[in-house]
Amino acid sequence: MFMIEELQKIVLQRCTTAREAIQLIGELVATYGYADSGECLTIADPKEVWHFEIFGIGPDQLGGVWAAVRIPDDHVGVSANIPRISYVDIRDKENYMASENVFTAAKELGYWDGTKPFCFWKAYGGGEKAFSVREYFILSTLASSLKLAYDAEALPISVKPDQKVSVTDVMALLRQTYEGTQWDMTQNLKVAVKHKDSEQVDTIISPFANPWMVPDMAQMLNGIQAGTVERHRLVAVPQCSYSHVIQLRDWLPDAVGGVAWMSFDNPGQSPRFPVFAGTTALPASFDICGQHRYREDAALWTYRRANKLATVRWGLTRDQMN
């Protein structure tokens, strides 16, 4: 009975293309089962990028159900802990893949009546919507010309951006906290500031305000005045362990053509460093997990310690962090 991590390890060891990886995951799950919760993987090679989603088939049942959609070469797709796949055309083998039971399981489990158009996320996702603020923010930012609506039931799984997207553009998007938008959690945390050289008084966001305040702080502020802080799940989530931007360049040798721009802890604060595909060893501190307690010998805490201190007065430290 596979968990998602083991499936990833095996396909990385055995496969050379994204298609092969998806097919092997399907074979392993059908043979040995899938015991994890719903998951999404972005599976890519230097030629293609695929969006892959998988769910368990039900209690005491072997196997799983999954679907995969190829993201067009000139598109950007987003998935952030919400099922996104809707349409599945298994006849179009160039752009879709799915488990053999993708339709029959939905009928047997009572998730689809077999008459309405089949929608993968509706059948297996269990939610009322196929996106959240995070997906909407990124897709609408990159393709503002589409005039995507936040109150829609679903968004396209991918969009063609108005301009080409660079690696640094992706890094910037992963730092987003919705500052200056309707979802900015600090927008009501303001103070009056009097200029030293004049009598002018300005109202500014408090230097103590930060978009990563803990729930206790938000509850306290809302207890003083209801509606002060409206919490939204950010792109740059503070509880992040690590993030990476993977760059795949087929015109270069594999050892240097593939590079993961890694970052530990909060992607809205931490710098990134490259790890090339040909790298065979990393510093010893990278082998130590720092998720469960403070450890000075874990690479994670070099980042996390600085980030946590920076949020004490984020308004004054953010320029140095960026």
Phi, psi and chi 1 to 4 in degrees:
 res  aa     phi    psi   chi1   chi2   chi3   chi4
   1 MET       -  109.5  -61.6  -69.2  -77.0      -
   2 PHE   -84.1  141.3  -82.9  108.2      -      -
   3 MET   -94.7  164.5  -56.9  -67.6  -81.2      -
   4 ILE   -63.9  -35.1 -163.3   67.9      -      -
   5 GLU   -62.8  -40.6  -68.9   85.4   -1.4      -
   6 GLU   -67.5  -38.2  -78.0   68.7   44.1      -
   7 LEU   -60.9  -42.4  -70.0  169.2      -      -
   8 GLN   -62.8  -44.1  -67.6  177.7   86.2      -
   9 LYS   -59.4  -45.8  -70.5  176.7 -175.0  176.5
  10 ILE   -66.3  -43.9  -70.6  176.2      -      -
  11 VAL   -70.4  -30.3  -61.2      -      -      -
  12 LEU   -66.1  -32.8  -76.4  169.3      -      -
  13 GLN   -76.4  -33.1  -67.3  166.8   -5.3      -
  14 ARG  -108.4  -18.5  -60.6 -175.3 -176.0 -178.5
  15 CYS  -112.7  153.8  -57.0      -      -      -
  16 THR  -115.9  -12.0   56.7      -      -      -
  17 THR  -130.1  161.5   68.8      -      -      -
  18 ALA   -64.4  -39.6      -      -      -      -
  19 ARG   -61.0  -45.0  -71.8  177.3 -177.2  -92.4
  20 GLU   -60.7  -39.9  -70.4  176.0   -1.6      -
  21 ALA   -63.3  -45.0      -      -      -      -
  22 ILE   -64.8  -43.5  -66.9  168.3      -      -
  23 GLN   -62.7  -40.8  -69.3  164.1   -5.7      -
  24 LEU   -68.0  -40.7 -179.9   54.5      -      -
  25 ILE   -56.7  -45.2  -71.5  176.2      -      -
  26 GLY   -59.4  -42.2      -      -      -      -
  27 GLU   -66.6  -42.7  -66.7  170.2    7.7      -
  28 LEU   -65.1  -43.0  -67.9  171.3      -      -
  29 VAL   -66.5  -41.1  167.3      -      -      -
  30 ALA   -65.0  -32.6      -      -      -      -
  31 THR   -86.3  -43.5  -56.4      -      -      -
  32 TYR  -113.2  -12.0  -59.1  105.1      -      -
  33 GLY    96.7  165.5      -      -      -      -
  34 TYR  -133.9  120.4  178.5   70.1      -      -
  35 ALA  -112.9   10.9      -      -      -      -
  36 ASP   -98.1  175.1 -145.1  -23.9      -      -
  37 SER   -81.8 -179.7   55.4      -      -      -
  38 GLY   -59.8  136.5      -      -      -      -
  39 GLU  -139.8  154.8  -71.9  -74.6   -5.7      -
  40 CYS  -124.9  135.9  170.8      -      -      -
  41 LEU  -123.7  140.6  -58.9  177.5      -      -
  42 THR   -96.1  116.9  -59.0      -      -      -
  43 ILE  -116.0  120.8  -55.6  178.9      -      -
  44 ALA  -135.8  153.6      -      -      -      -
  45 ASP  -134.0 -179.7   58.8   42.1      -      -
  46 PRO   -64.6   -9.2  -26.8   37.1      -      -
  47 LYS  -110.4  -31.1  -61.5  -68.6 -173.7 -176.7
  48 GLU  -139.8  155.4  -63.8 -178.2  -13.9      -
  49 VAL  -127.4  131.2  176.1      -      -      -
  50 TRP  -123.1  143.5  -74.8   78.0      -      -
  51 HIS  -103.6  117.8  176.8  112.2      -      -
  52 PHE  -121.0  129.4  171.1   86.0      -      -
  53 GLU  -127.5  141.3  -66.7  179.4    1.2      -
  54 ILE  -141.0  144.8 -175.8  170.2      -      -
  55 PHE  -134.9  155.0  -65.5   89.9      -      -
  56 GLY   -69.8  154.5      -      -      -      -
  57 ILE   -87.3  -13.5 -162.3   60.2      -      -
  58 GLY   137.6  165.9      -      -      -      -
  59 PRO   -58.8  135.0  -21.8   32.9      -      -
  60 ASP    59.9   25.3  -57.2  -39.9      -      -
  61 GLN  -119.3  133.4  -59.0 -127.0   17.2      -
  62 LEU   -76.3  146.0 -172.7   65.8      -      -
  63 GLY   100.3 -167.0      -      -      -      -
  64 GLY  -161.6 -179.9      -      -      -      -
  65 VAL  -130.4  137.3   60.6      -      -      -
  66 TRP  -151.0  162.1   57.1  -90.9      -      -
  67 ALA  -148.5  154.2      -      -      -      -
  68 ALA  -141.9  140.2      -      -      -      -
  69 VAL  -126.9  132.8  177.9      -      -      -
  70 ARG   -79.1  131.8 -177.8 -174.4  174.6 -170.7
  71 ILE   -84.1  122.5  -57.0  -61.1      -      -
  72 PRO   -55.0  152.4  -25.9   35.6      -      -
  73 ASP   -58.7  -30.9  -66.3  -18.0      -      -
  74 ASP  -103.4   22.1   57.6   -7.9      -      -
  75 HIS  -116.5  165.8  -86.1 -140.2      -      -
  76 VAL  -124.1  131.6  171.3      -      -      -
  77 GLY  -117.0  156.5      -      -      -      -
  78 VAL  -138.6  135.7 -177.7      -      -      -
  79 SER  -141.1  128.2  175.7      -      -      -
  80 ALA  -137.3   74.5      -      -      -      -
  81 ASN    66.1   23.1  -60.2  110.4      -      -
  82 ILE  -136.4  132.6  -71.1  179.2      -      -
  83 PRO   -58.4  135.8  -22.4   32.7      -      -
  84 ARG  -119.3  -22.7  -61.6  -84.1  -71.8  119.6
  85 ILE   -71.2  130.2  -64.8  176.6      -      -
  86 SER  -113.8  -78.2   54.9      -      -      -
  87 TYR   -75.0  136.2 -178.7   67.3      -      -
  88 VAL  -132.0  112.5  177.8      -      -      -
  89 ASP  -112.4   92.3 -175.6   -1.6      -      -
  90 ILE   -68.5  -12.0   56.5  175.5      -      -
  91 ARG   -75.5  -26.1  -63.6  167.3  -60.9 -179.2
  92 ASP   -89.5   81.9 -178.4    0.6      -      -
  93 LYS   -71.3  -13.0  -60.4 -174.5 -177.2  -59.1
  94 GLU   -74.6  -27.9 -164.0   62.6   27.7      -
  95 ASN  -127.1   -6.1  -63.6  -62.8      -      -
  96 TYR  -137.3  145.4  -64.9   90.3      -      -
  97 MET  -140.7  152.2  -73.8 -172.9  -87.8      -
  98 ALA  -160.5  159.4      -      -      -      -
  99 SER   -68.1  154.5   55.6      -      -      -
 100 GLU   -61.6  -25.2  -68.3 -176.5   -0.7      -
 101 ASN   -97.6   14.0   62.4  -11.4      -      -
 102 VAL   -59.5  -34.0   67.2      -      -      -
 103 PHE   -93.7  -43.2  -58.1  122.8      -      -
 104 THR   -65.8  -38.7   56.3      -      -      -
 105 ALA   -64.1  -39.1      -      -      -      -
 106 ALA   -62.1  -37.5      -      -      -      -
 107 LYS   -68.9  -48.0  -73.3 -177.2 -178.3  179.0
 108 GLU   -62.4  -35.2  -67.6  170.3    1.2      -
 109 LEU   -85.6   -2.8  -65.1  168.6      -      -
 110 GLY    78.9   19.6      -      -      -      -
 111 TYR   -90.5  -13.7  -61.0  153.5      -      -
 112 TRP  -149.9  134.0  178.6   50.9      -      -
 113 ASP   -86.3   -4.6   61.2   10.2      -      -
 114 GLY    83.0   -5.3      -      -      -      -
 115 THR  -108.8  -41.5   58.3      -      -      -
 116 LYS   -71.7  156.4  -63.8  177.8 -178.3  176.7
 117 PRO   -55.3  135.0  -24.9   34.3      -      -
 118 PHE   -74.7  134.3  178.5   78.6      -      -
 119 CYS  -130.9  116.1  177.3      -      -      -
 120 PHE   -59.7  -48.0 -173.5   81.2      -      -
 121 TRP   -68.7  -32.2   72.1  -96.5      -      -
 122 LYS   -69.5  -39.0  -78.9 -172.7  177.7  179.4
 123 ALA   -69.4  -44.0      -      -      -      -
 124 TYR  -113.5  -16.1  -62.7  108.0      -      -
 125 GLY   -78.0  -32.6      -      -      -      -
 126 GLY    75.7    5.5      -      -      -      -
 127 GLY  -105.1  174.9      -      -      -      -
 128 GLU   -96.9   -7.4  -62.2  178.9   -4.7      -
 129 LYS  -149.6  150.7 -146.6  170.2 -175.0  178.1
 130 ALA  -100.8   18.5      -      -      -      -
 131 PHE  -162.8  164.3   67.0   94.5      -      -
 132 SER  -126.5 -167.4   64.9      -      -      -
 133 VAL   -59.2  -38.7  175.7      -      -      -
 134 ARG   -61.0  -50.1  -64.8 -169.4  -72.3 -178.7
 135 GLU   -63.1  -44.6  -71.0   91.3  -11.5      -
 136 TYR   -61.9  -43.9  173.7   78.7      -      -
 137 PHE   -60.1  -47.3 -179.4   87.4      -      -
 138 ILE   -70.1  -47.2  -68.6  176.0      -      -
 139 LEU   -65.1  -41.5  -66.5  177.7      -      -
 140 SER   -72.6  -28.3   60.7      -      -      -
 141 THR   -69.1  -43.4  -63.3      -      -      -
 142 LEU   -78.6  -27.5  -66.2  177.2      -      -
 143 ALA  -130.8   61.4      -      -      -      -
 144 SER   -63.2  -25.1   58.5      -      -      -
 145 SER   -65.1  -21.2   61.1      -      -      -
 146 LEU   -76.0  -17.3  -64.5 -179.9      -      -
 147 LYS    52.3   52.8  -59.3 -172.7 -176.2  -55.1
 148 LEU   -63.6  145.5  -59.8  173.8      -      -
 149 ALA  -107.1  129.1      -      -      -      -
 150 TYR   -69.6  -26.3 -177.7   63.2      -      -
 151 ASP   -86.8    7.9   58.7   -2.2      -      -
 152 ALA   -72.0  159.1      -      -      -      -
 153 GLU   -73.3  -34.1  179.7 -174.5   54.4      -
 154 ALA  -148.7  157.0      -      -      -      -
 155 LEU  -116.7  160.1  -65.0  177.9      -      -
 156 PRO   -56.9  144.8  -18.8   29.7      -      -
 157 ILE   -66.7  -23.5 -166.8  168.2      -      -
 158 SER  -148.9  158.4   66.8      -      -      -
 159 VAL  -136.6  155.3  -60.4      -      -      -
 160 LYS   -87.3  115.7 -177.0  176.3 -179.2  177.8
 161 PRO   -67.4  153.8   21.2  -29.3      -      -
 162 ASP   -65.4  -28.6  -64.4  -24.4      -      -
 163 GLN  -135.9  158.4  -62.1  177.7  -23.5      -
 164 LYS   -60.0  144.8  -74.7 -172.4  175.6 -179.1
 165 VAL  -106.3  126.9 -179.8      -      -      -
 166 SER   -94.8  170.1   68.1      -      -      -
 167 VAL   -60.3  -41.4  172.2      -      -      -
 168 THR   -68.9  -29.1   51.5      -      -      -
 169 ASP   -62.8  -42.7  -71.0  -24.2      -      -
 170 VAL   -64.1  -43.2  177.3      -      -      -
 171 MET   -58.7  -41.9  -65.4  177.2 -175.6      -
 172 ALA   -65.0  -39.0      -      -      -      -
 173 LEU   -64.9  -35.5  -74.3  168.5      -      -
 174 LEU   -72.0  -11.0  -68.7  178.6      -      -
 175 ARG   -92.8    1.7  -70.1 -163.7  -65.7  -92.3
 176 GLN   -70.4  136.4  -77.1  -64.2  -31.3      -
 177 THR  -124.5   12.8   61.6      -      -      -
 178 TYR    66.5   24.8  -44.1  135.2      -      -
 179 GLU   -57.0  132.1 -176.7  176.4    1.5      -
 180 GLY    82.3    3.4      -      -      -      -
 181 THR  -109.8  179.0   73.2      -      -      -
 182 GLN   -67.0  -15.4   66.5 -170.6   85.2      -
 183 TRP   -99.6    9.5  -58.6  -69.0      -      -
 184 ASP   -68.9  114.6 -174.0  -14.7      -      -
 185 MET   -74.0  -12.5  -68.4 -169.3  -70.2      -
 186 THR   -99.5    1.0   67.6      -      -      -
 187 GLN   -62.9  -24.6   60.0 -173.8  -52.3      -
 188 ASN   -98.7   -0.3  -62.9  -36.2      -      -
 189 LEU   -94.3   77.1  -56.7  178.6      -      -
 190 LYS  -114.8  153.8  -63.3  177.8  179.2  178.8
 191 VAL  -135.6  156.7  -65.9      -      -      -
 192 ALA   -91.8  131.8      -      -      -      -
 193 VAL  -123.2  127.9  176.4      -      -      -
 194 LYS  -100.0  127.7 -173.9  175.9 -178.3  179.5
 195 HIS   -69.9  141.4  -68.2  -88.6      -      -
 196 LYS   -66.3  -36.7  -66.3 -179.9  179.7  179.2
 197 ASP   -95.0    8.0   54.0   -7.3      -      -
 198 SER  -157.4  176.1   70.2      -      -      -
 199 GLU   -92.1    4.7  -65.2  -61.6  -46.5      -
 200 GLN   -68.7  138.1 -177.0  179.0  -11.9      -
 201 VAL  -119.8  128.3  176.6      -      -      -
 202 ASP  -114.7  150.1  -72.0  -25.1      -      -
 203 THR  -102.6  121.8  -58.9      -      -      -
 204 ILE  -131.3  164.6   64.2  168.7      -      -
 205 ILE   -65.6  132.5  -60.3  -66.7      -      -
 206 SER   -58.9  137.0  168.9      -      -      -
 207 PRO   -59.1  -21.7  -22.0   33.0      -      -
 208 PHE   -82.3  -12.8  -71.2   94.8      -      -
 209 ALA   -75.5  137.9      -      -      -      -
 210 ASN  -147.5  150.7   76.0   78.9      -      -
 211 PRO   -74.6   -3.0   27.1  -34.5      -      -
 212 TRP  -112.8   27.3  -56.9  -67.6      -      -
 213 MET   -62.2  144.6   65.2 -172.9   75.8      -
 214 VAL   -70.8  156.9  -62.9      -      -      -
 215 PRO   -55.1  -36.5  -28.1   35.2      -      -
 216 ASP   -60.5  -40.6  -72.6  -13.3      -      -
 217 MET   -66.4  -44.0  175.5   63.2   74.4      -
 218 ALA   -61.7  -41.1      -      -      -      -
 219 GLN   -65.1  -38.6  -69.9  172.2   10.5      -
 220 MET   -64.7  -45.1 -178.6 -176.5   71.3      -
 221 LEU   -65.3  -38.8  -67.1  169.7      -      -
 222 ASN   -70.9  -25.8  -74.6  -28.0      -      -
 223 GLY   -69.4  -33.1      -      -      -      -
 224 ILE   -72.1  -44.9  -62.5  171.2      -      -
 225 GLN  -147.3  116.5 -177.3  172.5  -24.6      -
 226 ALA   -58.5  137.7      -      -      -      -
 227 GLY    84.5    6.9      -      -      -      -
 228 THR   -63.9  -44.8  -60.1      -      -      -
 229 VAL  -123.5  119.1  178.5      -      -      -
 230 GLU  -106.2  114.9 -174.8  176.6   -8.1      -
 231 ARG   -80.4  136.3  -65.9  178.9   62.1   80.8
 232 HIS  -134.6  146.0  -62.1  -75.6      -      -
 233 ARG   -72.2  121.1 -177.0  115.3  165.8  138.8
 234 LEU   -86.2  163.0  -55.2  173.6      -      -
 235 VAL   -66.7  -47.6  177.4      -      -      -
 236 ALA   -88.2   82.6      -      -      -      -
 237 VAL   -78.1  134.1  -68.6      -      -      -
 238 PRO   -70.3  -23.8   26.2  -35.0      -      -
 239 GLN   -83.8    8.3   64.9  -91.3   34.3      -
 240 CYS   -62.1  135.4 -177.1      -      -      -
 241 SER   -82.8  -47.0  173.8      -      -      -
 242 TYR  -158.5  160.6   68.1   91.8      -      -
 243 SER  -143.2  160.1   67.2      -      -      -
 244 HIS  -148.7  149.4   54.0 -101.8      -      -
 245 VAL  -114.5  115.5  176.5      -      -      -
 246 ILE   -98.5  126.7  -63.3  179.9      -      -
 247 GLN  -111.8  123.4 -172.1  177.3   13.4      -
 248 LEU  -120.3  118.5  -58.9  173.0      -      -
 249 ARG  -123.1  109.2  -60.7  166.2  -67.9 -175.7
 250 ASP   -77.2   -9.5   62.6   -4.5      -      -
 251 TRP   -88.8    0.4   64.2   90.7      -      -
 252 LEU  -116.2  157.9  -66.8  171.2      -      -
 253 PRO   -57.3  146.5  -22.7   32.6      -      -
 254 ASP   -53.5  -36.9  -72.6  -13.9      -      -
 255 ALA   -60.7  -30.8      -      -      -      -
 256 VAL  -117.0  -14.7  -66.0      -      -      -
 257 GLY   -69.8  -30.6      -      -      -      -
 258 GLY  -100.9  127.2      -      -      -      -
 259 VAL  -142.5  133.4   54.9      -      -      -
 260 ALA  -103.0  117.7      -      -      -      -
 261 TRP   -86.2   97.4  -64.8   92.5      -      -
 262 MET   -89.1  153.5  -67.0  -68.5  -59.9      -
 263 SER  -150.7  131.9  171.8      -      -      -
 264 PHE   -91.5  152.8  -76.0  109.9      -      -
 265 ASP    65.0 -150.3 -161.2   51.5      -      -
 266 ASN   -63.7  115.7 -172.7  -20.3      -      -
 267 PRO   -67.7  -13.7   23.4  -32.5      -      -
 268 GLY   -80.1   -7.7      -      -      -      -
 269 GLN  -126.5  -31.3  -63.4  176.2  -66.9      -
 270 SER   -85.5  142.5  -62.0      -      -      -
 271 PRO   -73.9  167.9   28.5  -34.7      -      -
 272 ARG  -117.7  152.7  -65.3 -174.1  178.3  -85.6
 273 PHE  -135.7  148.5   54.1   89.5      -      -
 274 PRO   -86.0  139.4   30.5  -33.4      -      -
 275 VAL  -123.7  112.1  178.0      -      -      -
 276 PHE   -81.4  154.7  -71.8   89.3      -      -
 277 ALA   -60.0  -27.5      -      -      -      -
 278 GLY   -84.4    0.9      -      -      -      -
 279 THR   -66.7  130.2  -59.1      -      -      -
 280 THR  -110.0  -10.1   58.0      -      -      -
 281 ALA  -153.2  148.3      -      -      -      -
 282 LEU  -126.3  164.3  -67.7  168.8      -      -
 283 PRO   -55.4  151.2  -26.3   35.1      -      -
 284 ALA   -58.5  -30.6      -      -      -      -
 285 SER   -65.6  -18.5   60.1      -      -      -
 286 PHE   -75.2  -18.5  -77.2   50.2      -      -
 287 ASP   -84.3   -4.7  -67.7  -27.3      -      -
 288 ILE  -107.4  126.4  -62.0  169.9      -      -
 289 CYS   -79.2  127.7  175.9      -      -      -
 290 GLY  -113.3   17.8      -      -      -      -
 291 GLN   -74.7  -29.1  -80.5  -65.2   91.5      -
 292 HIS   -95.9  -21.0  -57.1  -66.4      -      -
 293 ARG  -161.5  166.2   63.9 -178.6  178.6   87.5
 294 TYR   -69.4  126.5  175.5   73.1      -      -
 295 ARG  -141.2  119.2  -66.2 -170.0   59.1  162.5
 296 GLU   -73.1  -14.8  -67.1 -171.2   -5.8      -
 297 ASP   -92.2    2.5   55.0   -8.5      -      -
 298 ALA  -100.1  131.9      -      -      -      -
 299 ALA   -57.1  -35.0      -      -      -      -
 300 LEU   -53.2  -41.2  167.8   65.8      -      -
 301 TRP   -77.9  -13.2  -83.6   97.4      -      -
 302 THR   -63.5  -36.2  -56.3      -      -      -
 303 TYR   -82.9  -48.9  -68.4   76.9      -      -
 304 ARG   -63.5  -38.8 -177.6  161.0  -70.0  171.2
 305 ARG   -61.7  -46.5 -179.3  173.3   52.0 -155.9
 306 ALA   -65.2  -39.9      -      -      -      -
 307 ASN   -66.3  -43.3  -69.9  -15.4      -      -
 308 LYS   -64.7  -40.6  -65.0  -58.7 -177.1 -172.9
 309 LEU   -65.8  -36.6  -71.0  172.4      -      -
 310 ALA   -65.9  -28.1      -      -      -      -
 311 THR   -78.5   -8.5   57.4      -      -      -
 312 VAL   -61.0  -44.4  174.5      -      -      -
 313 ARG  -135.1   71.5  -62.8 -163.4   72.6 -177.6
 314 TRP   -59.6  -33.4  178.7 -120.4      -      -
 315 GLY   -62.2  -25.3      -      -      -      -
 316 LEU   -98.7  -22.2  -59.8 -179.7      -      -
 317 THR  -101.3  -15.6   56.6      -      -      -
 318 ARG   -60.5  -36.1   55.3 -177.7  -61.1  169.2
 319 ASP   -65.2  -36.2  -67.9  -22.1      -      -
 320 GLN   -70.7  -35.1  -76.6   70.9   36.2      -
 321 MET   -68.5  -35.4  -66.1  -71.1  -71.2      -
 322 ASN   -91.3      -  -66.4  -30.4      -      -
